[in-house]
Amino acid sequence: MCKFIRILATAILALGVAASHAASWPERPVTLVVPFTPGTGIDLIARQLAASLPQTLGQPVVVENLAGASGNIGTEKVARAAPDGYTFLVTVNTFVMNSSLYKGKLRFDPQQDFAPVGLTSWGSLLLVTHPSNPANTVADVVKAAKAAPGKLSYGTPGVGTPHHLSMALFLDRTGASMLHVPYKGTAGAVTDMLGGRLDYMFLPVHVALPQVHAGKLKVIATGSPKRLPQLPDTPTLTEAGLQGADVDMWYGVLAPKGTPPAIIDRMNQEINAVLKTPATAAAFDAQGMVPATSSPAEFGSLIARDAKRWDDIVARTGITAE
């Protein structure tokens, strides 16, 4: 009985310390780790938050870019950071894709080593082709691909990128096949798309739209669950009959596992407030992103659902990171 009382007392004391810590948080600068280079969409999100959060948190918010290994280096740093509310990860859905692509090679678990804080935004991908291509609908694309298995090509910025997995999902859902042409980045692939040397590609909306408006690319469908305001007449993949094939990229914030729930909730509330401002909407729109809010639990459910979906696609297609 005495041992039980001591354990209970220790637990109560620990809870008291954690509550006290959360109540006084933050007492020093907060770091947002971006596991990619400056200038990316994720970096823009982090810097938008870093510029606004100090007004309500009362402490500076610093952005640290720690790129490498498809985002895994910076992500691992946050997984190993102290769960004290002073280190957060700002990332994209490659966060869960990588757990499938690098199966057994990562030194962290996206679902076990992190505490979801909340969504920040969505970024849409468009299925595009050259204007000279006679295909105008998803049905046209599938018919042409099935008529010449493995002959039509699609480009991506590299193996295991969201663009690659999105097309893998598309082909899995339609039963069609195409030749994958991976590039070292988006620029080369876009150049060949514009030159008609590639048949298809999934491109972020902010990259594709200028070329679409200039008449240099044609949009077949959007990968978003709903039609985009920029392309109200363009159907979604779901409308084209592909269930569970939406390929939008989500962006969000996570903390190391064990971060006090009170801190998670406070950070979630402050981030959601920033996301609802006109300045944030304008900054995100310039990058083809739409601000989105969620609770920590809702974001956690999205991560779990997405992880299962991409794990299934990677297993079915045999895609591995290079």
MIPATOR-622836 format. One record per residue (C-alpha): residue number from 1; residue in three letters; x, y, z. Coordinates in nm, 2 decimals. Layout:
<rs>
i = NUM, aa = ala, c1 = X, c2 = Y, c3 = Z
...
</rs>
This chain:
<rs>
i = 1, aa = met, c1 = 0.00, c2 = 0.00, c3 = 0.00
i = 2, aa = cys, c1 = 0.28, c2 = 0.24, c3 = 0.09
i = 3, aa = lys, c1 = 0.45, c2 = 0.17, c3 = -0.24
i = 4, aa = phe, c1 = 0.12, c2 = 0.24, c3 = -0.43
i = 5, aa = ile, c1 = 0.08, c2 = 0.57, c3 = -0.24
i = 6, aa = arg, c1 = 0.44, c2 = 0.68, c3 = -0.33
i = 7, aa = ile, c1 = 0.38, c2 = 0.60, c3 = -0.70
i = 8, aa = leu, c1 = 0.05, c2 = 0.79, c3 = -0.69
i = 9, aa = ala, c1 = 0.21, c2 = 1.08, c3 = -0.52
i = 10, aa = thr, c1 = 0.49, c2 = 1.09, c3 = -0.77
i = 11, aa = ala, c1 = 0.24, c2 = 1.08, c3 = -1.06
i = 12, aa = ile, c1 = 0.04, c2 = 1.36, c3 = -0.91
i = 13, aa = leu, c1 = 0.36, c2 = 1.57, c3 = -0.86
i = 14, aa = ala, c1 = 0.46, c2 = 1.51, c3 = -1.22
i = 15, aa = leu, c1 = 0.12, c2 = 1.62, c3 = -1.34
i = 16, aa = gly, c1 = 0.15, c2 = 1.93, c3 = -1.13
i = 17, aa = val, c1 = 0.49, c2 = 2.02, c3 = -1.26
i = 18, aa = ala, c1 = 0.37, c2 = 1.96, c3 = -1.62
i = 19, aa = ala, c1 = 0.06, c2 = 2.18, c3 = -1.56
i = 20, aa = ser, c1 = 0.28, c2 = 2.45, c3 = -1.41
i = 21, aa = his, c1 = 0.52, c2 = 2.44, c3 = -1.70
i = 22, aa = ala, c1 = 0.23, c2 = 2.46, c3 = -1.95
i = 23, aa = ala, c1 = 0.08, c2 = 2.75, c3 = -1.77
i = 24, aa = ser, c1 = 0.40, c2 = 2.96, c3 = -1.80
i = 25, aa = trp, c1 = 0.49, c2 = 2.85, c3 = -2.15
i = 26, aa = pro, c1 = 0.66, c2 = 3.00, c3 = -2.34
i = 27, aa = glu, c1 = 0.94, c2 = 3.15, c3 = -2.14
i = 28, aa = arg, c1 = 1.20, c2 = 3.16, c3 = -2.42
i = 29, aa = pro, c1 = 1.21, c2 = 3.15, c3 = -2.80
i = 30, aa = val, c1 = 1.02, c2 = 2.87, c3 = -2.99
i = 31, aa = thr, c1 = 1.18, c2 = 2.70, c3 = -3.28
i = 32, aa = leu, c1 = 0.99, c2 = 2.58, c3 = -3.59
i = 33, aa = val, c1 = 1.20, c2 = 2.32, c3 = -3.78
i = 34, aa = val, c1 = 1.15, c2 = 2.31, c3 = -4.15
i = 35, aa = pro, c1 = 1.30, c2 = 1.98, c3 = -4.29
i = 36, aa = phe, c1 = 1.35, c2 = 2.14, c3 = -4.64
i = 37, aa = thr, c1 = 1.54, c2 = 2.43, c3 = -4.79
i = 38, aa = pro, c1 = 1.44, c2 = 2.80, c3 = -4.77
i = 39, aa = gly, c1 = 1.20, c2 = 2.92, c3 = -5.03
i = 40, aa = thr, c1 = 0.98, c2 = 2.61, c3 = -5.04
i = 41, aa = gly, c1 = 0.61, c2 = 2.62, c3 = -4.96
i = 42, aa = ile, c1 = 0.67, c2 = 2.47, c3 = -4.62
i = 43, aa = asp, c1 = 0.93, c2 = 2.73, c3 = -4.55
i = 44, aa = leu, c1 = 0.68, c2 = 3.00, c3 = -4.64
i = 45, aa = ile, c1 = 0.42, c2 = 2.86, c3 = -4.40
i = 46, aa = ala, c1 = 0.68, c2 = 2.85, c3 = -4.12
i = 47, aa = arg, c1 = 0.79, c2 = 3.21, c3 = -4.18
i = 48, aa = gln, c1 = 0.43, c2 = 3.33, c3 = -4.19
i = 49, aa = leu, c1 = 0.37, c2 = 3.17, c3 = -3.85
i = 50, aa = ala, c1 = 0.70, c2 = 3.30, c3 = -3.72
i = 51, aa = ala, c1 = 0.61, c2 = 3.65, c3 = -3.81
i = 52, aa = ser, c1 = 0.27, c2 = 3.64, c3 = -3.64
i = 53, aa = leu, c1 = 0.29, c2 = 3.41, c3 = -3.34
i = 54, aa = pro, c1 = 0.52, c2 = 3.63, c3 = -3.13
i = 55, aa = gln, c1 = 0.24, c2 = 3.88, c3 = -3.10
i = 56, aa = thr, c1 = 0.03, c2 = 3.64, c3 = -2.89
i = 57, aa = leu, c1 = 0.29, c2 = 3.40, c3 = -2.75
i = 58, aa = gly, c1 = 0.51, c2 = 3.69, c3 = -2.62
i = 59, aa = gln, c1 = 0.83, c2 = 3.52, c3 = -2.73
i = 60, aa = pro, c1 = 1.03, c2 = 3.51, c3 = -3.06
i = 61, aa = val, c1 = 0.96, c2 = 3.23, c3 = -3.30
i = 62, aa = val, c1 = 1.26, c2 = 3.11, c3 = -3.50
i = 63, aa = val, c1 = 1.26, c2 = 2.91, c3 = -3.82
i = 64, aa = glu, c1 = 1.54, c2 = 2.66, c3 = -3.86
i = 65, aa = asn, c1 = 1.59, c2 = 2.50, c3 = -4.20
i = 66, aa = leu, c1 = 1.74, c2 = 2.15, c3 = -4.17
i = 67, aa = ala, c1 = 1.72, c2 = 1.99, c3 = -4.51
i = 68, aa = gly, c1 = 1.84, c2 = 1.65, c3 = -4.63
i = 69, aa = ala, c1 = 1.73, c2 = 1.29, c3 = -4.70
i = 70, aa = ser, c1 = 1.39, c2 = 1.39, c3 = -4.83
i = 71, aa = gly, c1 = 1.31, c2 = 1.58, c3 = -4.51
i = 72, aa = asn, c1 = 1.41, c2 = 1.29, c3 = -4.28
i = 73, aa = ile, c1 = 1.70, c2 = 1.47, c3 = -4.12
i = 74, aa = gly, c1 = 1.50, c2 = 1.76, c3 = -3.98
i = 75, aa = thr, c1 = 1.21, c2 = 1.54, c3 = -3.89
i = 76, aa = glu, c1 = 1.44, c2 = 1.31, c3 = -3.69
i = 77, aa = lys, c1 = 1.58, c2 = 1.61, c3 = -3.50
i = 78, aa = val, c1 = 1.23, c2 = 1.70, c3 = -3.38
i = 79, aa = ala, c1 = 1.15, c2 = 1.34, c3 = -3.29
i = 80, aa = arg, c1 = 1.45, c2 = 1.35, c3 = -3.06
i = 81, aa = ala, c1 = 1.39, c2 = 1.70, c3 = -2.92
i = 82, aa = ala, c1 = 1.28, c2 = 1.76, c3 = -2.56
i = 83, aa = pro, c1 = 0.90, c2 = 1.75, c3 = -2.54
i = 84, aa = asp, c1 = 0.89, c2 = 2.09, c3 = -2.37
i = 85, aa = gly, c1 = 0.71, c2 = 2.30, c3 = -2.62
i = 86, aa = tyr, c1 = 1.01, c2 = 2.48, c3 = -2.76
i = 87, aa = thr, c1 = 1.06, c2 = 2.27, c3 = -3.08
i = 88, aa = phe, c1 = 0.80, c2 = 2.20, c3 = -3.35
i = 89, aa = leu, c1 = 0.80, c2 = 2.05, c3 = -3.69
i = 90, aa = val, c1 = 0.64, c2 = 2.22, c3 = -3.99
i = 91, aa = thr, c1 = 0.61, c2 = 1.96, c3 = -4.27
i = 92, aa = val, c1 = 0.41, c2 = 1.82, c3 = -4.56
i = 93, aa = asn, c1 = 0.25, c2 = 1.48, c3 = -4.63
i = 94, aa = thr, c1 = 0.59, c2 = 1.33, c3 = -4.74
i = 95, aa = phe, c1 = 0.61, c2 = 1.30, c3 = -4.36
i = 96, aa = val, c1 = 0.39, c2 = 0.99, c3 = -4.38
i = 97, aa = met, c1 = 0.49, c2 = 0.89, c3 = -4.74
i = 98, aa = asn, c1 = 0.86, c2 = 0.85, c3 = -4.63
i = 99, aa = ser, c1 = 0.76, c2 = 0.59, c3 = -4.36
i = 100, aa = ser, c1 = 0.65, c2 = 0.37, c3 = -4.65
i = 101, aa = leu, c1 = 0.93, c2 = 0.45, c3 = -4.89
i = 102, aa = tyr, c1 = 1.20, c2 = 0.41, c3 = -4.63
i = 103, aa = lys, c1 = 1.04, c2 = 0.11, c3 = -4.46
i = 104, aa = gly, c1 = 1.27, c2 = -0.01, c3 = -4.18
i = 105, aa = lys, c1 = 1.53, c2 = 0.26, c3 = -4.24
i = 106, aa = leu, c1 = 1.40, c2 = 0.56, c3 = -4.05
i = 107, aa = arg, c1 = 1.50, c2 = 0.62, c3 = -3.69
i = 108, aa = phe, c1 = 1.16, c2 = 0.76, c3 = -3.60
i = 109, aa = asp, c1 = 0.80, c2 = 0.67, c3 = -3.64
i = 110, aa = pro, c1 = 0.57, c2 = 0.94, c3 = -3.78
i = 111, aa = gln, c1 = 0.28, c2 = 0.82, c3 = -3.57
i = 112, aa = gln, c1 = 0.45, c2 = 0.70, c3 = -3.25
i = 113, aa = asp, c1 = 0.72, c2 = 0.97, c3 = -3.20
i = 114, aa = phe, c1 = 0.51, c2 = 1.29, c3 = -3.27
i = 115, aa = ala, c1 = 0.21, c2 = 1.47, c3 = -3.12
i = 116, aa = pro, c1 = -0.01, c2 = 1.63, c3 = -3.39
i = 117, aa = val, c1 = -0.07, c2 = 2.01, c3 = -3.34
i = 118, aa = gly, c1 = -0.28, c2 = 2.09, c3 = -3.64
i = 119, aa = leu, c1 = -0.31, c2 = 2.15, c3 = -4.01
i = 120, aa = thr, c1 = -0.20, c2 = 2.47, c3 = -4.17
i = 121, aa = ser, c1 = -0.30, c2 = 2.43, c3 = -4.54
i = 122, aa = trp, c1 = -0.37, c2 = 2.22, c3 = -4.84
i = 123, aa = gly, c1 = -0.19, c2 = 2.24, c3 = -5.18
i = 124, aa = ser, c1 = -0.35, c2 = 2.10, c3 = -5.49
i = 125, aa = leu, c1 = -0.20, c2 = 1.89, c3 = -5.76
i = 126, aa = leu, c1 = -0.33, c2 = 1.91, c3 = -6.12
i = 127, aa = leu, c1 = -0.31, c2 = 1.63, c3 = -6.38
i = 128, aa = val, c1 = -0.18, c2 = 1.82, c3 = -6.69
i = 129, aa = thr, c1 = -0.07, c2 = 1.74, c3 = -7.05
i = 130, aa = his, c1 = 0.05, c2 = 1.93, c3 = -7.35
i = 131, aa = pro, c1 = -0.22, c2 = 2.11, c3 = -7.55
i = 132, aa = ser, c1 = -0.15, c2 = 1.90, c3 = -7.86
i = 133, aa = asn, c1 = -0.25, c2 = 1.58, c3 = -7.67
i = 134, aa = pro, c1 = -0.61, c2 = 1.49, c3 = -7.79
i = 135, aa = ala, c1 = -0.70, c2 = 1.36, c3 = -7.44
i = 136, aa = asn, c1 = -0.93, c2 = 1.60, c3 = -7.26
i = 137, aa = thr, c1 = -1.08, c2 = 1.38, c3 = -6.98
i = 138, aa = val, c1 = -0.96, c2 = 1.12, c3 = -6.74
i = 139, aa = ala, c1 = -1.15, c2 = 0.86, c3 = -6.94
i = 140, aa = asp, c1 = -0.95, c2 = 0.97, c3 = -7.25
i = 141, aa = val, c1 = -0.62, c2 = 0.93, c3 = -7.06
i = 142, aa = val, c1 = -0.71, c2 = 0.59, c3 = -6.93
i = 143, aa = lys, c1 = -0.83, c2 = 0.47, c3 = -7.27
i = 144, aa = ala, c1 = -0.51, c2 = 0.58, c3 = -7.44
i = 145, aa = ala, c1 = -0.29, c2 = 0.43, c3 = -7.17
i = 146, aa = lys, c1 = -0.47, c2 = 0.10, c3 = -7.18
i = 147, aa = ala, c1 = -0.45, c2 = 0.09, c3 = -7.56
i = 148, aa = ala, c1 = -0.07, c2 = 0.12, c3 = -7.54
i = 149, aa = pro, c1 = 0.05, c2 = -0.02, c3 = -7.20
i = 150, aa = gly, c1 = 0.37, c2 = 0.14, c3 = -7.08
i = 151, aa = lys, c1 = 0.41, c2 = 0.35, c3 = -7.39
i = 152, aa = leu, c1 = 0.28, c2 = 0.68, c3 = -7.26
i = 153, aa = ser, c1 = 0.51, c2 = 0.86, c3 = -7.03
i = 154, aa = tyr, c1 = 0.47, c2 = 1.07, c3 = -6.71
i = 155, aa = gly, c1 = 0.73, c2 = 1.29, c3 = -6.55
i = 156, aa = thr, c1 = 0.80, c2 = 1.36, c3 = -6.18
i = 157, aa = pro, c1 = 1.07, c2 = 1.55, c3 = -5.98
i = 158, aa = gly, c1 = 1.20, c2 = 1.22, c3 = -5.86
i = 159, aa = val, c1 = 1.12, c2 = 0.87, c3 = -5.73
i = 160, aa = gly, c1 = 0.90, c2 = 0.88, c3 = -5.42
i = 161, aa = thr, c1 = 0.79, c2 = 1.24, c3 = -5.45
i = 162, aa = pro, c1 = 0.42, c2 = 1.33, c3 = -5.40
i = 163, aa = his, c1 = 0.40, c2 = 1.38, c3 = -5.78
i = 164, aa = his, c1 = 0.52, c2 = 1.02, c3 = -5.83
i = 165, aa = leu, c1 = 0.30, c2 = 0.86, c3 = -5.56
i = 166, aa = ser, c1 = 0.00, c2 = 1.06, c3 = -5.69
i = 167, aa = met, c1 = 0.04, c2 = 0.91, c3 = -6.04
i = 168, aa = ala, c1 = 0.10, c2 = 0.57, c3 = -5.89
i = 169, aa = leu, c1 = -0.23, c2 = 0.60, c3 = -5.71
i = 170, aa = phe, c1 = -0.40, c2 = 0.72, c3 = -6.03
i = 171, aa = leu, c1 = -0.27, c2 = 0.43, c3 = -6.23
i = 172, aa = asp, c1 = -0.35, c2 = 0.18, c3 = -5.95
i = 173, aa = arg, c1 = -0.71, c2 = 0.31, c3 = -5.93
i = 174, aa = thr, c1 = -0.76, c2 = 0.30, c3 = -6.31
i = 175, aa = gly, c1 = -0.57, c2 = -0.02, c3 = -6.39
i = 176, aa = ala, c1 = -0.36, c2 = 0.16, c3 = -6.66
i = 177, aa = ser, c1 = 0.02, c2 = 0.17, c3 = -6.70
i = 178, aa = met, c1 = 0.26, c2 = 0.44, c3 = -6.81
i = 179, aa = leu, c1 = 0.64, c2 = 0.48, c3 = -6.83
i = 180, aa = his, c1 = 0.78, c2 = 0.68, c3 = -6.53
i = 181, aa = val, c1 = 1.04, c2 = 0.94, c3 = -6.62
i = 182, aa = pro, c1 = 1.20, c2 = 1.07, c3 = -6.30
i = 183, aa = tyr, c1 = 1.39, c2 = 1.40, c3 = -6.30
i = 184, aa = lys, c1 = 1.62, c2 = 1.57, c3 = -6.05
i = 185, aa = gly, c1 = 1.37, c2 = 1.84, c3 = -5.96
i = 186, aa = thr, c1 = 1.06, c2 = 2.00, c3 = -6.11
i = 187, aa = ala, c1 = 1.22, c2 = 2.23, c3 = -6.36
i = 188, aa = gly, c1 = 1.35, c2 = 1.97, c3 = -6.60
i = 189, aa = ala, c1 = 1.02, c2 = 1.78, c3 = -6.60
i = 190, aa = val, c1 = 0.82, c2 = 2.10, c3 = -6.67
i = 191, aa = thr, c1 = 1.06, c2 = 2.19, c3 = -6.95
i = 192, aa = asp, c1 = 1.00, c2 = 1.86, c3 = -7.12
i = 193, aa = met, c1 = 0.62, c2 = 1.88, c3 = -7.06
i = 194, aa = leu, c1 = 0.61, c2 = 2.22, c3 = -7.23
i = 195, aa = gly, c1 = 0.81, c2 = 2.08, c3 = -7.52
i = 196, aa = gly, c1 = 0.57, c2 = 1.79, c3 = -7.56
i = 197, aa = arg, c1 = 0.83, c2 = 1.53, c3 = -7.47
i = 198, aa = leu, c1 = 0.63, c2 = 1.40, c3 = -7.18
i = 199, aa = asp, c1 = 0.26, c2 = 1.29, c3 = -7.20
i = 200, aa = tyr, c1 = 0.14, c2 = 1.36, c3 = -6.85
i = 201, aa = met, c1 = 0.24, c2 = 1.49, c3 = -6.51
i = 202, aa = phe, c1 = 0.09, c2 = 1.59, c3 = -6.17
i = 203, aa = leu, c1 = 0.20, c2 = 1.95, c3 = -6.10
i = 204, aa = pro, c1 = 0.12, c2 = 2.19, c3 = -5.80
i = 205, aa = val, c1 = -0.14, c2 = 2.44, c3 = -5.90
i = 206, aa = his, c1 = 0.09, c2 = 2.74, c3 = -5.86
i = 207, aa = val, c1 = 0.34, c2 = 2.58, c3 = -6.09
i = 208, aa = ala, c1 = 0.09, c2 = 2.47, c3 = -6.35
i = 209, aa = leu, c1 = -0.16, c2 = 2.76, c3 = -6.37
i = 210, aa = pro, c1 = 0.07, c2 = 3.02, c3 = -6.53
i = 211, aa = gln, c1 = 0.14, c2 = 2.77, c3 = -6.81
i = 212, aa = val, c1 = -0.23, c2 = 2.68, c3 = -6.84
i = 213, aa = his, c1 = -0.33, c2 = 3.05, c3 = -6.87
i = 214, aa = ala, c1 = -0.06, c2 = 3.10, c3 = -7.13
i = 215, aa = gly, c1 = -0.20, c2 = 2.81, c3 = -7.33
i = 216, aa = lys, c1 = 0.12, c2 = 2.60, c3 = -7.29
i = 217, aa = leu, c1 = -0.04, c2 = 2.32, c3 = -7.07
i = 218, aa = lys, c1 = -0.38, c2 = 2.17, c3 = -7.05
i = 219, aa = val, c1 = -0.55, c2 = 2.05, c3 = -6.73
i = 220, aa = ile, c1 = -0.72, c2 = 1.72, c3 = -6.73
i = 221, aa = ala, c1 = -0.84, c2 = 1.71, c3 = -6.37
i = 222, aa = thr, c1 = -0.77, c2 = 1.84, c3 = -6.03
i = 223, aa = gly, c1 = -0.65, c2 = 1.61, c3 = -5.75
i = 224, aa = ser, c1 = -0.85, c2 = 1.80, c3 = -5.48
i = 225, aa = pro, c1 = -1.16, c2 = 1.66, c3 = -5.32
i = 226, aa = lys, c1 = -1.35, c2 = 1.97, c3 = -5.45
i = 227, aa = arg, c1 = -1.33, c2 = 2.18, c3 = -5.76
i = 228, aa = leu, c1 = -1.08, c2 = 2.47, c3 = -5.73
i = 229, aa = pro, c1 = -1.19, c2 = 2.83, c3 = -5.74
i = 230, aa = gln, c1 = -0.92, c2 = 2.90, c3 = -5.99
i = 231, aa = leu, c1 = -1.05, c2 = 2.62, c3 = -6.22
i = 232, aa = pro, c1 = -1.43, c2 = 2.60, c3 = -6.16
i = 233, aa = asp, c1 = -1.49, c2 = 2.41, c3 = -6.48
i = 234, aa = thr, c1 = -1.23, c2 = 2.15, c3 = -6.43
i = 235, aa = pro, c1 = -1.36, c2 = 1.82, c3 = -6.27
i = 236, aa = thr, c1 = -1.19, c2 = 1.65, c3 = -5.98
i = 237, aa = leu, c1 = -1.05, c2 = 1.29, c3 = -6.00
i = 238, aa = thr, c1 = -1.34, c2 = 1.18, c3 = -5.78
i = 239, aa = glu, c1 = -1.59, c2 = 1.33, c3 = -6.02
i = 240, aa = ala, c1 = -1.42, c2 = 1.14, c3 = -6.30
i = 241, aa = gly, c1 = -1.51, c2 = 0.82, c3 = -6.11
i = 242, aa = leu, c1 = -1.18, c2 = 0.75, c3 = -5.92
i = 243, aa = gln, c1 = -1.28, c2 = 0.69, c3 = -5.56
i = 244, aa = gly, c1 = -1.02, c2 = 0.77, c3 = -5.29
i = 245, aa = ala, c1 = -0.78, c2 = 0.92, c3 = -5.55
i = 246, aa = asp, c1 = -0.76, c2 = 1.28, c3 = -5.43
i = 247, aa = val, c1 = -0.40, c2 = 1.36, c3 = -5.41
i = 248, aa = asp, c1 = -0.38, c2 = 1.70, c3 = -5.25
i = 249, aa = met, c1 = -0.08, c2 = 1.77, c3 = -5.03
i = 250, aa = trp, c1 = -0.15, c2 = 1.86, c3 = -4.67
i = 251, aa = tyr, c1 = 0.08, c2 = 2.08, c3 = -4.46
i = 252, aa = gly, c1 = 0.09, c2 = 2.09, c3 = -4.08
i = 253, aa = val, c1 = 0.27, c2 = 2.13, c3 = -3.75
i = 254, aa = leu, c1 = 0.37, c2 = 1.85, c3 = -3.51
i = 255, aa = ala, c1 = 0.56, c2 = 1.84, c3 = -3.17
i = 256, aa = pro, c1 = 0.77, c2 = 1.57, c3 = -3.01
i = 257, aa = lys, c1 = 0.57, c2 = 1.30, c3 = -2.84
i = 258, aa = gly, c1 = 0.52, c2 = 1.38, c3 = -2.48
i = 259, aa = thr, c1 = 0.47, c2 = 1.75, c3 = -2.52
i = 260, aa = pro, c1 = 0.21, c2 = 1.86, c3 = -2.26
i = 261, aa = pro, c1 = -0.14, c2 = 1.86, c3 = -2.40
i = 262, aa = ala, c1 = -0.20, c2 = 2.21, c3 = -2.27
i = 263, aa = ile, c1 = 0.09, c2 = 2.34, c3 = -2.48
i = 264, aa = ile, c1 = -0.03, c2 = 2.15, c3 = -2.78
i = 265, aa = asp, c1 = -0.38, c2 = 2.30, c3 = -2.74
i = 266, aa = arg, c1 = -0.24, c2 = 2.65, c3 = -2.69
i = 267, aa = met, c1 = -0.02, c2 = 2.63, c3 = -3.00
i = 268, aa = asn, c1 = -0.31, c2 = 2.49, c3 = -3.20
i = 269, aa = gln, c1 = -0.53, c2 = 2.78, c3 = -3.10
i = 270, aa = glu, c1 = -0.26, c2 = 3.04, c3 = -3.18
i = 271, aa = ile, c1 = -0.18, c2 = 2.88, c3 = -3.52
i = 272, aa = asn, c1 = -0.55, c2 = 2.86, c3 = -3.61
i = 273, aa = ala, c1 = -0.59, c2 = 3.23, c3 = -3.54
i = 274, aa = val, c1 = -0.30, c2 = 3.32, c3 = -3.77
i = 275, aa = leu, c1 = -0.44, c2 = 3.10, c3 = -4.05
i = 276, aa = lys, c1 = -0.77, c2 = 3.29, c3 = -4.04
i = 277, aa = thr, c1 = -0.61, c2 = 3.63, c3 = -4.12
i = 278, aa = pro, c1 = -0.63, c2 = 3.79, c3 = -4.47
i = 279, aa = ala, c1 = -0.25, c2 = 3.83, c3 = -4.47
i = 280, aa = thr, c1 = -0.20, c2 = 3.46, c3 = -4.44
i = 281, aa = ala, c1 = -0.47, c2 = 3.38, c3 = -4.70
i = 282, aa = ala, c1 = -0.29, c2 = 3.61, c3 = -4.95
i = 283, aa = ala, c1 = 0.05, c2 = 3.47, c3 = -4.88
i = 284, aa = phe, c1 = -0.06, c2 = 3.11, c3 = -4.91
i = 285, aa = asp, c1 = -0.27, c2 = 3.18, c3 = -5.23
i = 286, aa = ala, c1 = 0.05, c2 = 3.31, c3 = -5.40
i = 287, aa = gln, c1 = 0.19, c2 = 2.96, c3 = -5.35
i = 288, aa = gly, c1 = -0.12, c2 = 2.78, c3 = -5.45
i = 289, aa = met, c1 = -0.21, c2 = 2.68, c3 = -5.10
i = 290, aa = val, c1 = -0.54, c2 = 2.72, c3 = -4.91
i = 291, aa = pro, c1 = -0.53, c2 = 2.78, c3 = -4.53
i = 292, aa = ala, c1 = -0.69, c2 = 2.50, c3 = -4.33
i = 293, aa = thr, c1 = -0.74, c2 = 2.46, c3 = -3.96
i = 294, aa = ser, c1 = -0.80, c2 = 2.15, c3 = -3.75
i = 295, aa = ser, c1 = -0.79, c2 = 2.02, c3 = -3.39
i = 296, aa = pro, c1 = -0.49, c2 = 1.81, c3 = -3.29
i = 297, aa = ala, c1 = -0.71, c2 = 1.50, c3 = -3.29
i = 298, aa = glu, c1 = -0.85, c2 = 1.57, c3 = -3.64
i = 299, aa = phe, c1 = -0.50, c2 = 1.62, c3 = -3.77
i = 300, aa = gly, c1 = -0.39, c2 = 1.29, c3 = -3.60
i = 301, aa = ser, c1 = -0.68, c2 = 1.11, c3 = -3.77
i = 302, aa = leu, c1 = -0.57, c2 = 1.25, c3 = -4.11
i = 303, aa = ile, c1 = -0.21, c2 = 1.14, c3 = -4.06
i = 304, aa = ala, c1 = -0.32, c2 = 0.78, c3 = -3.97
i = 305, aa = arg, c1 = -0.56, c2 = 0.76, c3 = -4.26
i = 306, aa = asp, c1 = -0.30, c2 = 0.90, c3 = -4.51
i = 307, aa = ala, c1 = -0.02, c2 = 0.67, c3 = -4.38
i = 308, aa = lys, c1 = -0.24, c2 = 0.36, c3 = -4.44
i = 309, aa = arg, c1 = -0.33, c2 = 0.48, c3 = -4.79
i = 310, aa = trp, c1 = 0.03, c2 = 0.55, c3 = -4.90
i = 311, aa = asp, c1 = 0.16, c2 = 0.24, c3 = -4.73
i = 312, aa = asp, c1 = -0.08, c2 = 0.04, c3 = -4.94
i = 313, aa = ile, c1 = 0.01, c2 = 0.21, c3 = -5.27
i = 314, aa = val, c1 = 0.39, c2 = 0.17, c3 = -5.20
i = 315, aa = ala, c1 = 0.34, c2 = -0.20, c3 = -5.12
i = 316, aa = arg, c1 = 0.13, c2 = -0.26, c3 = -5.42
i = 317, aa = thr, c1 = 0.36, c2 = -0.08, c3 = -5.67
i = 318, aa = gly, c1 = 0.70, c2 = -0.17, c3 = -5.51
i = 319, aa = ile, c1 = 0.82, c2 = 0.19, c3 = -5.51
i = 320, aa = thr, c1 = 1.13, c2 = 0.25, c3 = -5.30
i = 321, aa = ala, c1 = 1.32, c2 = 0.57, c3 = -5.23
i = 322, aa = glu, c1 = 1.65, c2 = 0.62, c3 = -5.41
</rs>
